[in-house]
Amino acid sequence: MNQAPSPQATPPFASRSASAERLRLRLQRDLERLRRAWKHPRTPWHVRLLCGLLLAYALSPIDLIPDFIPILGHLDDLVILPLGLALCLYLLPKELKEDESA
């Protein structure tokens, strides 16, 4: 009654690794989009400022909540950085989003 797993069977963590790969590709695409927008002359100053502040926060050794505090120390980075990235992409003007998608 017990069937041996077939060699083509999907490993139990395959969906997680595929999900992580999609997340990595999306992050890479979004960061490239922001890099091109940073160099574009029509990018508003407030978007550049927000992107600069976000980059400074990511590279700064100073955090809102110190990393030695269990869970909360890294949680602030996991919340602030993706939300800041999403906000930067949202604030890009429509014509810049269309130019970059082509």
KAURKA-V530713 format. One record per backbone hydrogen bond with DSSP energy under -0.5 kcal/mol. CO is the residue of the C=O (numbers start at 1). NH is the residue of the N-H. Records with the same first field share a line. If there is no record, write none. Layout:
BEGIN
CO = NH / NH
END
This chain:
BEGIN
6 = 9
11 = 14
13 = 17
14 = 18
15 = 19
16 = 20
17 = 21
18 = 22
19 = 23
20 = 24
21 = 25
22 = 26
23 = 27
24 = 28
25 = 29
26 = 30
27 = 31
28 = 32
29 = 33
30 = 34
31 = 35
32 = 36
33 = 37
34 = 38
35 = 39
36 = 40
40 = 43
44 = 48
45 = 49
46 = 50
47 = 51
48 = 52
49 = 53
50 = 54
51 = 55
52 = 56
53 = 57
54 = 58
55 = 59
56 = 60
61 = 63
66 = 69
68 = 70
69 = 73
70 = 72
71 = 74 / 75
72 = 76
74 = 78
75 = 79
76 = 80
77 = 81
79 = 83
80 = 84
81 = 85
82 = 86
83 = 87
84 = 88
85 = 89
86 = 90
87 = 91
88 = 92
89 = 92
93 = 96 / 97
94 = 98
95 = 99
96 = 100
97 = 101
98 = 102
END
